[in-house]
């Protein structure tokens, strides 16, 4: 019985020594800032994850400055940047909300994009024709922006509608059907 306890203690000691040895061999990570968002036309508040294709990252920002907007801000961008930090490009800038909280394209994208071929799919949580958000797509070169769906207006005071509102999830593409949740 004493031999078993001694062997068990030895196994625990060896496990601890090996664990500490391996921990000592872990190298430090080096982080590199690829782009600092300044809140100008490049955007601000990149809240969403990034989508990677080859060596290009695609993402969204919630805000961007604009000299053409009466309030000075538009409501978000879609951008691309190479993984080495070069080639930052605004692919699309969403318009500011009108006084009635609507915009033709939607505003305020806060989630990542879904990539299929050379097409990016995403959601805008506000704006659209009723102020309840949109589903959109555009090409990876920034061309061909279009709204696929405008969520219908909410009925007050219960705040319901037939198709949801304020989408805040990444889309999943299966075949030719996009799936998401609000």
PyMOL commands that set and color helices and strands:
alter all, ss='L'
color gray80, all
select helices_A, chain A and resi 2-24
alter helices_A, ss='H'
color red, helices_A
select strands_A, chain A and resi 51-53+56-61+64-65+73-74+77-82+89-93+103-107+114-116+119-124+126-128+134-139+146-150+172-174+177-179
alter strands_A, ss='S'
color yellow, strands_A
deselect
rebuild
show_as cartoon
